[in-house]
Amino acid sequence: MASGSKSSHANHPSKSQPQSSNTSNVRDRSVSKAIAQYTVDARLHAVFEQSGESGKSFDYSQSVRTTTQSVPEQQITAYLSKIQRGGHIQPFGCMISVDESTFRVIAFSENAREMLALTPQSVPSLEKPEILTIGTDARSLFTPSSAILLERAFGARDITLLNPVWVHSRNSGKPFYAILHRIDVGIVVDLEPARTEDPALSIAGAVQSQKLAVRAISHLQSLPGGDIKLLCDTVVENVRELTGYDRVMVYKFHEDEHGEVVAESKRPDLDPYIGLHYPATDIPQASRFLFRQNRVRMIVDCNATPVRVIQDDALMQPLCLVGSTLRGPHGCHAQYMANMGSIASLAMAVIINGNDEETSGGGTSMRLWGLVVCHHTSVRCIPFPLRYACEFLMQAFGLQLNMELQLAAQLSEKHVLRTQTLLCDMLLRDSPTGIVTQSPSIMDLVKCDGAALFYQGKYYPIGVTPAEAQIKDIMEWLLASHGDSTGLSTDSLADAGYLGAASLGDAVCGMAVAYITSRDFLFWFRSHTAKEVKWGGAKHHPEDKDDGQRMHPRSSFKAFLEVVKSRSLPWENAEMDAIHSLQLILRDSFKDAEGSNSKAVVQAKGGDMELQGIDELSSVAKEMVRLIETATAPIFAVDVEGHVNGWNAKVAELTGLSVEEAMGKSFVHDLVYKESEEIVSKLLYRALRGEEDKNVEIKLKTFGLEEHKNAVFVVVNACSSKDYMNNIVGVCFVGQDVTGEKVVMDKFIHIQGDYKAIVHSPNPLIPPIFASDENTCCSEWNMAMEKLTGWNNGDIIGKMLVGEIFGSCCRLKGPDALTKFMIILHNAIGGQDTDKYPFSFFDHSGKYVQALLTANKRVNMEGQIIGAFCFLQIASPELQNALKVQRQQEKKCFARMKELAYICQEIKNPLSGIRFTNSLLEGTDLTDDQKQCLETSAACEKQMLKIIRDADLENIEDGSLELEKGEFFLGSVIDAVVSQVMLLLRERGLQLIRDIPEEIKTLAAYGDQVRLQQVLADFLLNMVRYAPSPEGWIEIHVRPSLKQISDGTTTVHVEFRIVCPGEGLPPELVQDMFHSSRWVTQEGLGLSMSRKILKLMNGEVQYMRESERCYFLIILQLPMPQRCSKSVG
């Protein structure tokens, strides 16, 4: 609909093949789709070309039924040549093509002589040849000053960044926008008439267009996140306001290449197109390719007669016009526009980052997400500077959209993970059928109309599904046709080759299936797409007799419905990933149920892996501490209460405060100046919640020998410090000393007189500085800037900072970086400063430079803004190295945490096996002792499962952990606790002494049995670990008593004393246990958590060390069940 040839949809050859989950490749599938689509497009192009002048006899409806025919290779080549090398331009401008080395004209449009006033008014004679012809020196066509500008532009590395070049015809003096781009045989110069003859006004006009775009971009950036529809609605309103077109739409391309209008702003009397779906061939692949090369495409008048391009006979093929702003529209598209009542159009590409799977060779792929398309009911031409501003807006829209899509993908992934977790939980508690019969079910995993489980010969359907006989027929077909795969997905069972598809009707068109075992399957079903699609616009008028044949949105929509009536919405890659993940989990679960005994052994291995993982993590942490202490960049850290717990040698040197003196001080109140207190407090507050800030300047106090400095200025990155459980336990600051630069910059900013002496001083403390006037032309470029970039002041002054300097001279990484720089510069000129924005570019020799950009408004003596002043701050090698080390360590820590998360997940499987084994034993004849052992085993299994679910320790830390209370016997708790240390006691040759009253066995209490068991076992295990060995001992004293409180309730007051001889626990372990802000050992973390859980249970613990022994004293008060009143001595 937007550009290029217009055609109807046909079945994609690639669509007829279902996708097997074990062989699918996203990139290969997208390439094969594109190739298949080129074939269909070429076939329709040929039909249109053969239909007569202007394609008036082209039968649109007939093309739907005939496009499955094969297409000769010559026909595809002719089609692509017609689109890319059509040999015609639009008449609103003219074009010349020039040999780059000689400036010799190698091609020109037939209207160029007239537009440039180069044809003599009198009848030409043999002695006076025409001025413009093949071989003419292009510089002779323009004024001398214009020729100089063109020569300079031809020498640029990226010529497009200099567009537009302002030139004048030599004969008439008329001004033109010269829009240049390189092709295989030279340079194409598109010449569009400009509205004014004043070059200064041209620059101002371009700047004004950029300002309008920046205003629109600021509007986009101020929108609340998480609403893609609002973003699209806003961009169509902004574009319509900028350009004045009657209708502006956002087209989105779906994964199967078909399109949809998702946002629209229009004149009130026009039919709405919002919600319109159209086939993939409506915007051919060739046109989509062109949009990746030339992101803005304007058609001024679709009824205008195209102008032929005359070219040198020596050229091997027609001139490539892919990048030309004047390229003529294809006849098919022109007819389609006329049928819509649209005379003029403007189409702009929306480019986002491609998926990782689509990227090859390690680069970042860019994907055409859709288009922003403008239609007008009369002839309309907007000048190039305004189109250029629109292109900037589209780049900003693409960036914003990309972030929103990533956010939506993350939310979707979280939903999938949460659903998978709940489904796995069901599998652990119940039979596999629970994932269909309970909520949430497998239908909640992906969007579908129905789902089913076929398990052990039984059928469990939910929602819209085939009948049981039909599902068995589908299974037979799957095993016969796709038996060697692990699953299958298709949007059309008929196209996938299932002969019984017709009997299913429209209710079941698409299917995704995962093989769990050779006889167990999971199914998801979707109904036909037409059920999901509604469009209320462009109603058919009775007088439109040829509505079925004419190319029109109505016909597009009908063609789309015709194609998808037997298809469902396609299965997206993320959905298939979710299905595949659940498939793997279910396979393990089903194996557990079939052979749990063989899997019980895994539990011990899992524990060893976990300990090994923690040991490796500890080694990583120690290495990181060593690197931080010896780093040449200032690095310091605080705990959750804001007290310093890390202070390396460099920051000690800068401030004069030693490591010993700094430790424990309040960072905010003791070490920073009052003007920095609020900034630092915000930094801490955000970092402790996981929101990390970068490039923030803080002012540190000085002490001792360094006190004469008055202050140290440090630019820091605030990083959340996390333990191995991913809990935030403090904040680490990695900084760079900028005191010298800060002093000079402050002096510079406050000087009101002649500042040039400072700007251009060779003093190494003067930072790189450049300035712009109100039109974004460079007015200052100091010596530090010359040294940093390799470009001399004389080469730079007067050039446009956006595009000409940063873009061409100093290359940036892609158009997105240029857009961001343009926004910062215009914001500064508008009075909005930017502080320390990450800014990177390539210098004259191609070296990559990373800096922080500060842009401030520049005012004259009267206070009027006259431009912008910009400083660059270069990160020192020491800081860059420190940040690199930090990133590496964070990556290692994340990898270890990922492994631990994996262990926590996978250890549930052997636990399930233990539970299953226990359930089998319960059904046999057991002695009382055996039953007691079985109860103890079950209690330990429950304790382990609860610990695994405590992977997020935040609830324990903040006291919001919910206790699961119930009635239990204290004797059962003691048995379970003791069982957990018996192996270690034997290994270490220790004796266990129990001083426990007999009544404990039958003493009932009310509380969280498993948590109490966990806490006591942790304290006892640590005592066993550190008791002297061999021939040592551990003693357990239990002293219960009953107390009656004021409301008549009876409580059990219990004192547990766990005693061992000798020195007992190491001091650092005790320190970890009683200090929540930091921990050094993994045992200490466990003791700290146990102490907090005990506190939640209204208990307390003390660690006592006497002359020859030490002990834990645990005091706990638990309610007694109402029915129990037995006294305890």
N, C-alpha and C positions, 0 to 999 in steps of 0.2 A: 503493500500500500504506500510505502514511503518513497521508494526510489527504485529505479531500474525497471525491468520488465515485470508485468503483472500477470500472474497465471493462477490456475486453480490447484487444489491439492490433489495429490495422487498417493496411492499406497507406496510407502517406502519399501524397497526391496529388503533393507535391513530389518524392517519391522516384522517380516514374515517369519523370522527365526526367533524362537524364545531364547532368553538369556539364562545360561546355566550358572549357578552361583559360584561354582568352583573354577570357572574359566573366564568370567567376565572381566573386561578391561575397559575402564572408562574412556581412556584416550582413544583406543582402537575403535570403540563403538562410535564415538563422536566423529572420528575421521570417516568411517564407512558410511555413516549417515550423511555427512556432507557430500561425499562422492556420489552417493545414490541420488541426493537432491539435485546436484549439478546435472545429472542425466535427465531427470524429470523436467528441470527448468529448460534445458536445451530442447527437449522434445516440444514443449509448449511454445517456445520461441519460434521453432520451425513452423508449427501450425499457424501461428499468428502471421509470420512473414508470408506464408502461402495464401493467406486469406484476402489478399488484395490491398488496395490503397488504404492506408491508415487502419487496416485491420477491421474494416466495417462489417465484414461477413464472418468474423471470428465468433464461433458458437461457444460461449463460455461453459454452458451446461454439458455440451458434448465432450469438451476437453476433460471433464472429470472421469469419463468412462474410457478414454482412449490413451491416457498417459502411461499405461503399464507396458506399452510397446517398447522394444529395445531401440537404442539410439546409436547410429554409426559414430565412430570417433571423430570423423571429419565434421559432423554436425555439431558436436560439443565444442570443437576447436573454433568453428565459425561463430558459434553463440558467444563464447568468451571474448573473441576478437571484436565482435560487434559491441559488446558491453564496454570493454576496456579501450578499444582503439576504433571507435565509431566514426571518427573523421569529421565530426560536426560539433559546433559550440552554440551556446545561446547568444542571441543578438544584443543583449544589454551591455556587452563589452566586446573587446577584440583580443586577439592572441598572437604573439610571435614566439617562435622557438629559436634559440641561439646556440651555436657551437661555443662551448665554454672557453676554449683556449683562444679563439680568433674573433669572437663576437660576430661571426658571420651568421646571417639569418638562414636557417635551414627549413623553416615552415612559417606560415602566417595565415590568419583567417581572411576570407574574402572581403570582410568589412573593415579590415585594419587600415587600408589606405584612406577610406572615407572618414573613419573616426579620428584618425590622427592628422587629417587634412593634408595628406601627402600627394593626392592626385591633383595635377595642374588644372586650373580652371579653364584654360584655353585648350583647343584641340592639340594633343601632343604631336610633335613632329619627330622625324627620324633622328634629328640631332639632339633631342631633349628626352631621354628615356624617363620612365616613371621612377620615382624615388625609392619605393619599396618593392623589392623583388628578391628572389632567392640569391644569396651571396652578399646582399647589402650589409654594411657594418651597422649593427643595431644602435650603436652610440650616436650615429648621425641622425637618427630619427627624433632625438630629444635635445633639450637645451644642454649647454656644457655642464651646468651644475648637476642636472639630472644624470648625465652620463657618468660623472664622477661618483655619484651615489650608487649607480648600478655596478660600476667597476669594483667599488668597495664591497658591495653585497656579494658579487660573484666570488670574491676571495674568502668569504665566510665558510667556516666548517659546516655549520648547520644553517643553510640559507633561509629556511622557513621561519626561523626565529626572528628575522629582521623584517618580516612582512607587517604592514605594507610599506613599500618604498614610495615616497612621494615624488612623482616625475611630471614634467611638462612636455607637451608636444613642441617640437622645434618650430613648426610652421604656425600653428594657431595659438600656442601658449596655453592650451587647455590643460588643466590638471588631471592626473589619473592616479588611482591606487595601483601600483605595480605589485602583483602577488607572484612570487617566484617559487619554483621548486625544481629539483633536479630529476631528470629521467635518464634512460640508458644512453641517449645520443646527445644530450646537451642540457640546456636549461629552458624551461617553459616560463614565459612571462605573460600572465593574465593581466590585462589592462581594463580596469573598471573606472568609468568617469567619476570624478570626485565633485563634491558640491561647492567647493570654494577654491580660490586661487591662492590663498594665504597659507604657506607651509606651517606657520606657527599655529594657525587655527586647526590645521590637520592634527598636529601633535596634541593640542588641547582637546580636540574632539575624540582622539583615541584614548586619552587619559580619562575624559569624562565617561566614555563607554566603560572603561575599566572600573571607574568608581561606581557606576550603576551596577556592574556585575558584583563588585565587592559588597555593596549594600545587600544585594540579593543573597550572596553567599553567607553574609553575617546572619541574615534572616533564617537561612537553612540551618546554620550551626546553633542558633538559639532554640531550635525546636526540641521538645522533650524526646528522649530516646525511646526506642521500643515500638515505634509506630511508623511502619514503612508507608502505609496509605497516606498518613498526614504529610510525610516527606514528599511523596509524589504529587499530592494535591497542591502543596505549596510551590513546588517547582513549576507546575504548569501555570499557576497564577503569576509567578515572577517572570517567566518567559513571555507570557502574553503582555504583561505590563511593559517589559523591555522592548518588545518587537512590534506590538500593535496588530498581530494577526487575529483573524476572526475566530479561529479555533486552535487550541494547543492540546496535544494529547501525549500521554506516556504509553508507549507500546512495550510490553514485556514479552520476551521470547521464552517459552517453556522448554523443558528438557527434551521434549520430542520435536522441537523446532517450530511448533505452531505458535501463533501470537495472540495477544489479548490486550485490549485497551483497558488500563487499570486506573487512569486518572484523566480528567478532561476539564478544560476551561473554555467556554465558547460564548458566542453571541446568542442572546436568548431565543432568537427565531430559528436557529439551526437545529436539525435533528440531532439527538444525542447519540454518540458512538460508545459511551462508557459501557463496559461489559461485553463489547463485540469480540468474538473469537474469529480467527481467520486461518486458513491453511498455511502450512509452511512455505508453499510456493508463492504466496502473495508477495513476500519479500524474498526474492531468490538469493541463493547462496553467493552468487557473483556480486550482487548488490551489497550483501553483508560484508563480503571481503573488501569492497570499496570503502565502506564506512570505517573499517579498521585503518585504512590508509589516509582517508580524507574525512575527518570527523564531522564536518559541517557541510551540508549540501543544500543549495538554494536553487529553486526553479522560479524564475520571475514571471513567465507567461507560458503556460503549456500549449497555447494556441499559436505561438510565434513560430515562424518558419526558421528551422535551424540554419546556421551559416557553415558553409563547407570550409575545411582546412586545406590549403594548398601546401604541398611539401616538396622537398628536393627529391628528384627521381632517383638519386643515388641511395636514398634510405631503403633498407631491406624490407621494412614493413610499415604499416600506418603508425602515426605518432601515438604514443601512449598518453592517454588523457585522464588516467586514474586520479592524479592529484590536482587536476585543473578545477578551479572554481567555476569555470564557464562550461564544462562538459555538458553537451546536449542531452536531454532526456530521451529514453527509448520510446518509440512510437506507442508501444503497448501501455506504458505507464502514463504517457500524455493522454491517451484515450480514457484511461481509468479516472484520471483527475477530472477530465471534462465531464464524464458521466456523473461524478460526485458533485459537480457544480463548483469545483475548486480550480481556480485559475493559477494561483501561485502557492508555493510551498517552501518550507524550510525544515529540513530533517537533520537532527543532531544525534550522534552516537553516544550511548551511555556505556562506558567501559569500566569493568571492575576486574579485580584480581581473579584469575582462574583457580579451579580446584587444584590441590596438590597432585591428584591423579592425572590431571591434564598437562602437567608440567613435565617437560623432558629436558634432559641435559643440565639439570640443576638450576635453571633460570626461573624467573617469575613470569608466568603466563598471564596474558590479559584476555578477557572474555567479553564479547559483545552481549551485554545483558538485555539491551533493548534500545529503543529510540525515543527521543522527544521530537514530535512532529507537529509542525504548524501548517494550517491551511488558510487560504484567503480566497474570497469569492471574486476578487478583481486583481488586476496586475499589481504586484508589490515587489519592490526592491529595497532591501536595507543595506547600508554601506558596510564595507568590510570591517572597519573598526568595531562596529556594533556586533557583527557576526563573531569577531575575534573574542569580544567580551562574553558572548554567549558560550563560546567554546570553553573559556575559563570557568563559567558557571557550570557547564556540563562536567568538567573535571572535578569540581568541588562536589557536585551532586553524586558523581560516581564514587568519590571517596567516602562521603557520608552514607551513601547507600551500601557500600561495601561493609562499613562498620555495623550498620543495622542488620545486614544479612548474616554477618558473623555472630552478632548477638542473638538473632533468631535461631541460628544453627546451634549455638551453645545452649539456649533454653530448650530447644528440641532434644539435644543430646542429654541434657539433665533429666528431661521428662522420660526419655527412653531408659536411661540408667536407673531412675527411680522405679519405673515400671518393671524393669528386669529384676531389680533387687526384691521388689514385693513378690514377683512371680517366683523367684528363687526361694524366698522365705516360705511361700506356700508349698513348694516342692519338699522343703525340709520338714515341714509340719504335717503335710497331708500327702495324699496320693497325687500322681501327675494330673489327674482329671480336674483338680482344683483350679488349674490355670484357665479352664474353660467355664467351669460352673460357678466360680466365685468372682468377686470384684476386688481389684482390677483383673481383667481377663486379657487374653492375647489380643483381643480387638482394640485394647487401649494402647498397644505397642505401635501400630501404624494405622494410618487412615484407611478404613475398609468398610464394606457393607456387611460382611459376614466372615466368620472364621470357624475352623473345626480342628479337632484332634481325633485321629484314628489311632487307637492304642489297644494293643492286645486283642485285636479283632472286633473292638467295639467303636462305635461312631458317636462323637460328642460334638454336635453342631451348635453354633450360636449366631444369631442374625440371619441374613439372607445367604443361604447355602444350597447346594444341590442336595437332592434326596440321597438316602444311603445307597440305593442301587446305582445311582449316577456316580457317586463318589468312588464306589468300588470299580466302576468302569474306567474312571479317570486314573485310578491307581494302576490298573492293568496296563493302560496306555503309557503311563509314566515309566513303569518298570520295563516295558517292551521297547520304548523309544528313547528313554533317557535314564536307563538303569545304571549307567556308569558315572552319573553326576551326583552331586550332593543336594541338588535342589533345582528349581526352575522358576522363572518369572516371565510373564507375558501380559500384554494388554489386550490380547485377542486370542482366545483358545482356538478359534477357527483358523487364524493365520498360523498358529503354532502347530497345526496338523491334527488337532483332536477332532475326530469325525463326528462325535456326539455333541459338538458345540451348539448346533442349531436347536437341539432339544432343550437346552438350558435357557434359551430366549435372551432378552435384554438384561434380565436380572443378574446373570453371571456371565461376564465377558472376560474380565481379567483375573489372573490367579497368580499367587506366589506360593510356592510349596517348599518346605524344608524336610529332608529325609532325616529322621531321628535314628531309626534302625531300618533294617531291610523290610520290616513289616509295620513300622510305626511312622506316621506322617503328621505334619502340621500344615494347615491350609489357611490362606487368607483370600477373600474374594472381593471383587469390585464389579459394580454394575456399569452400564454403558455411560460414556462421557456426557451424552446429551442430557442426562438427568441432572448433571451438576452445572450445566451451562444455561444461563438466561441472558437475553438481550432484549431490551424493550424499545430500541431505537429504530429509526428508518423504516417505518411501516410501509408495506407494499400499497401503492396507489392503483386503483382499478384500471386507470388509463395506461399504466405501464405494461403494454402487451408483451414486450420482449424482456421482461424482468429476469426470466430464467437464463437468458443468453447474455445479457449485457454484463460487463465487468463493473460491479457495484458492491458496496458493503453488504447489501441484502444477499447478493449472489455469493459473496465470499462466505457469509455466515451459513447459508444453505449448503454450500459445498463442504464446509467444515463439518456440519451436522451429518451430511451424507457419508463422509469418510469415517466419522467416529461413532456412528450408530451401532456398530458391532464391536466397539472398542471401549475399554475403560481408560481412566486416567493412567498414565504410565507410572510404573514403580520407580521412585527416585532412588538414587544411590544410597542416601542416608538411611532410607527405609530398609533397603536390602541389607545394609550393614547391621541394622538393629535385629533383623530376622536371623541373620547368620550368627550373631553373638548369642541369641537365645537358643539357637540350634545347638551350638557347642556346649552350652550350659546343660541343656536337656539331655544331650548324649551322655555326659558325665553322670547326671542324676539317674538316668535309666540304667547305666552300668552299675551304679551303687546298689540299686534295688536288686539287680541280678546277681551281683557278686560282691557283697559288702565285706565278707571276711578277708578277701584278698586285698582290700583297700585300707583296712585298719592299720596296716604297717606304715602307711604314709604319714600318719600323725606324728610319729617320733621324728621322721625325716623333716617334716614341716617345722617342728620346734627347733631342730638343729639349724635349718636354713635361716630361721628368724634370728637366732642368736648370732650366727655368722654375719647376717646382714647388719645387725646392730654393732658388732665389732668393727666391721669395715666402715660403717658410718662414723664411729668414734675415731678411727684413724684419719678419715677425711677431715673431721672437725679439728683434730690436733694439728694437722698440716696447715689448715686454713688459719689457725691461731698463730702459728709460726710466721706465716707469710705476712699477716696483718701487722705483727709486732715489728717486723724488719722492713716494712714498706716505706718508701720515700715520700708517699703522699700521706697527709693527715687523716687518720682513721680512728674513730672513737665510737663507743656504744653505751647505751643505757638500758636499764631493765624496765619493766612495765610501770614502775613507780617513778621513773625519770631520774634514777640515781645512776651515776657513771659506774659501769662495770667493765669497761674496755677503754684503753687510752694508750695509743702506740707512741713510739719514740719520737716520730716526726711532730705530732701535735704537742707533745711535751716540750720539744725544742722550741716551737713557735711561741707557745704561751708562757714558758718558764715554769710551768707547773708539772712536777714529777708525776710518774705513774702512781706512786704510793699516796701522794697528796690528793690526786684527782679522784681515786677510787672512793665511791660512796657519796660523793658530793652531789647535790641537786644540780643537774645541768642547767635548767632554766633559771633558777634563782641565784646560783653561785658562780656560774662560769660565762654567761652571756650578758651583754649590755641590755639595759632596760628596753631600748628601742627594738631589740631583737626578741624579747621575751614572747610577745604575742605570735610572732612568726614561728618560733621554735615550738611553742605550745601546740600550734595547729599542726606542725609537721609531726610531732609525737602522736597527737590524737589520731591523725589520719593513718600514720604508719602502723600504729597498734591495732588498726582495723583493716590492715592489708592494703591501704591506698598509699602507694609510694610516690613521693614527689622528687623531681630532679631539678638540678641547677638553681638551688635556692641559696641566696647570700645571707650569711649570718655574721654577727660581729662578736668576737670572743674577747674576754678580758685577758690581760697579761699579768704576770706575777714575777716576783724576784728580779733576776737580772734582765728580764725582757720587759719589765714594767714601763720603761722609758718609751716603748713603742706606742703606748696608749691603747691600741686595739689591734687585733688581727682579724682581717676579713677573709672568710673562707666560703667558697661556693661548694655546696654539698649535695649529694644524692642520699635521700633517706630510704633505707631498705629495712623491711620487716625481718627481724631475726626469728627463726622458727626452730623448734626442736624436731626430733626425728618423727614425731607424731603429727607434724605440720601445725602445731600450735604456736601462735605468736608469743614470744617470751621477752621481747624487747625490740630495740631499734638500733641499727648500725648506720653510722654516717661515714661515707667516703667523700673526701673533700679535696679541694685544690686551693692553695694559698694565693689570693689575688690582692694582697695588701698593697703592694707597690703599684699595681695597675689602678687600684681603686683610688688611691691618693691622687694620682695624676689625673684620672678621669673626673674626679670631683672638682679638682682645681679648674680643669678645662671647662666643665659645664657652667661654673659660676663666673667665669671671666666674661666681661661684657665688652671689652675693647677688642684689640686686634688679636684674634685667636690663631691666625695662620702660622705664626712662629711656633706655636705648640703643635698644631696639627702636622706640620711638615718637619718637626724636629727629628734628628736622627737618634735621639735618646731611645735606647732599647725598651724603656718602660712605657713609651707611647704605644698604645695598642693600634692595630690596623683600623683605620677610619676611612669611611667614604660618606659622601652626602649627596642628596638629590634636590633638585628644585621642585616646584609645584607640579611640573609635568613629568616627573620621574626621570629626568635627564641628570647624568652625573655631574656634580659641580665641585666635588672634592675627591681626591684619591691620594692619600699620604704615602710617605716613604715605606712605612710598615706594610701598607697594602701592596705596594709595588713588590716588596720582598716576598710577601706571602703568595701572591698570585703569579708573579713573573711578567705582569703587564705594566708598562710604563704609563705615567700620568698622561703624557701627550697622546697616547693611543686610546685613552679611555674617556677623558673629559668631553662632555657634550653628547655622549652616546646614551641611549635609553638603557637604564639599569635592568629593566625587565625585558628579557629577550636578547638584546644586543650585547650587553656586558655579561650578565648572569644568564646563560643560555647558549650564547655563541662563543664569546671569548672564554669565559669560565663555564664550561659545560656543567649542567645539573643532571641528576639522575631522573630523567623522564619529565613529562609535562606536569605531573602532580607536584613535584618540587617547585617548578616555576610558578604554578598557581598559588602555592602557599607563600612564596616569597612576594609575589604581587600583592597578596592580601595584607601581609605585614607592612609593606612599604606604603600602601594607600592608607592603612589604618594610622600609621605614624603621621602622614601628611594631614590626615583628618583629626589629629590630636590624641589618638589612642596609642599609647606606647606599648612596645613589646620587649620583654626582658629575658635575655638568655634563651633564645629559641634555638634548638639544634639545627645547624645549617651546614650543608656539605656541598662541595663542588670540586671540579678538576682544575688544577692550575695550568699555566701555559705549557708545561712539559708533560701534562697528563697525570701528574701525581694527585691522589685523592686527598683532599683537605677537609678535616672535620673541625667545626668551630661552633661557638655559641654567639648568636646574633642579638644585639640589643639595638632597637630602633626607637628614636625619640623624635618628637616634632622639633622643627627648627624655626625659631622666631626672630624677627628683626627688633630694632630698638623700640618700636611702637607696640610690640607684643603680637604682631600679626604673623600667622604661620606662613613661612615661605618655602617649606620643603621638609626634608627629614634628615636626621643625623644618625649614622649607623656605626656601631663599634663591633668588632669581632674579637672574641676571646678564644684563644687556642688552648686546648687541653694539653697539659704537660705530658711528656712521655711517661713520667712516674704515675700520673693519675690514670692515663690510658692503660698502663700495665696493671695497676691495682684493680681497675674496673674489669679488665680481661680476666684476671685471676678470680675476681669475685663471681663473674659469670660462669667460669669453669666450675668453681666449687658449688655454686647454686645448681648447676646442671647435674653434678655428681650427687648432690643431696637429693635432688628430685628423683634421680634414677633409683637411689636406695629406698626412698619413700614409696616409689611406685612398686618396687619389689616387695616391700613390707605389706602394702595394700593388697598385692596379688596373693601373698601368703595368707593374709587374713581372710581373703575370699575363698581360696582353695582349701584351707584347713577345715572348712565347713563340711566338705565332702566326706573325709574320714570320720568326722564327728557323727555325721548321719549314719555311717556304717556301724559305729559303736552303739548308737541308739537302737539300730535295727537288731544288732546282736543281742543287746540287753532284752529287747522285746521278745526275741526267740527263747532266751533263757528263762524269762518270767513264766513261760507256758510249760516249763518242765518241773519235775518233782525235785525240790531243793530242800536241803537242811536249813535250820535257822541261821547257822553261821554263813552258809552260802547266800541266803537271802540278804543277810546284813552286808556281805561283800558287794552284792548286786546293787543295793541301795546306795552304798558309798560310791560305787562306780557311776551311777546315775547322777548323784549330787556333784561329782567332779566334772562330769560332762556338761551339766547345766552351767557350772561356774565358768568353764572354758568358753562356752557359747556366749555368755554374757560379757566376758572380757573382750571377745572379738568384736562384739557390737559396740564396745566403748572406744572404737578407733578415733572418734571425735571426743577428745577429753574436755571440751569447753564446758559441757554441762557439769562435769565434776568440779572444774576450776571455779565456775561462778556459782556453784551451790544449787543449780536448778535440776540436778539429776533426780528422776522419779524413782522411788523405791517401790518394789513389788512386794507388798506385805501379805503374809499368810501365817497360818499356824504351823509350828514345827517343834521337834524335840531337840533340846540342846545336845543330848547325847549323839544324835545323828550328825550334828555339826562337828563335834569333837572327832568322831570317827573319820569323817571326810577330810578334816584338816590334817590329822595324824597320817592318813594314808598317803598324803602328798609328799611327806618327808621321809618315808620309810626307806626308799632306795638310797637316798643321799646319806641317811644315818648309817646304813650298812657299808656304803662305799668309804665313809670316813671313819668307820670303827667307833661310832659314838653310841652311848647308852641313853635310852629315853626313860625318864622317870616320870610317872604320872601320879600326881596327888589330886585325884578327882573323886568327889563323893559319889557313892552308888546312885543317889537320888537323881543325879544329872541325867541318867539315861532316859528317865520318864518325865523329866521336868519340861512342861510345855511352855512355849512363849509365842508372842505374836510380833512379826517383823519380816525383814527381808533376809531369809535364810541364806541364799546364795551370796549376797554381798557380805554378810557376816563371815561366812566361810572363806571368801576371798581375802578379807582383811586379816583374819587370824592366820591363815596359811602363809600370807606374805611375811608377817612378823616372825612366825615360827621358822620359815625357810631361811630367812636372813640370819637368824641366830644359829641355825645348824651350819650354815656356810662358814661362819666365823668363829665357831667354838674350837678350842684347841683339840688337835687330833694327833695320834690316836689316843684311846683310853680316856677320852673326855666324856662329857655328859650334857644332856639337856633336860631341864625339869619343867613340867607344866603344872601349875597350881590353878585350881578353879574354886572360887568361893562364892556360892550363890546365897542369896537371902531374899525374903519377900518383904515388900513394903506396901503399906496401904496409904494412898494419897487422899486429899481432902474430898474428892468427889466419890469416894468409895471404891475406886478402881484399884486392883492389886497389881503391882509391878514386880518383875524379877530384877533384882539388883545383882549383877555378876561382876566379879573381879577376876581377870585372867592375868597370871604372872608367868612369863616365859623367861627362864633363868639359864645362864651358862657361866662356867668359870672363865677366868682370864680377862683380857682387855675388851673382848666383844667386838662390836662394830667399829670400823675405821671412822675417824672424825669427819672426813668428807661425806660419808654416807649419812651420818647424823645431821650434818649441815644441810644436805640435799633434802632430807625428810622434813625439816622444820622451816625451810626457806623456799617460798613458792616462786620467787622471781627468777631463780636460776638453779640449774642442776648440772652435775658433772658426770654422774654414773647412771647406768640404766636401772640398777637396783634402787638407787636413791629416788629416781622418778617413780618407781613402783611404790616405795614406802610413802612418798609424798601423796600420791593418789589415794593410798589406803587410809592415811591419816585424815584426808578430806572426806572420804566416804564414811569413815567412822564418826566424824563430826556431824554429818547429815543424819546419822542414826542416833543423835544425842549422846554420843560417847566421846571418850577422850583417851589419849595414849601419852604415856611418859616414858622416857628412856633414862634409866638410872644406872650409874656406874659407881660401885663400891670398891673396897680395897682388893678383894680377891674374886669378885664376880660382878656381873652386870645383868640387867633384866629389863624387859618391856612390862609396863603395868598398864593394862587395858581395863577401863571401867565403863560399864555399859548398863543402861537401864531399859528394859523392854516390858511392854504391857503383857499381862497374863491373860490367856483366853478366859472368858466369863465362866465357863463350866468347871474350870480347874481351881481348886482351893487348897490343894495339898500343901502342908507346911514343910518348910525346909529348915533344918537346923543350921 
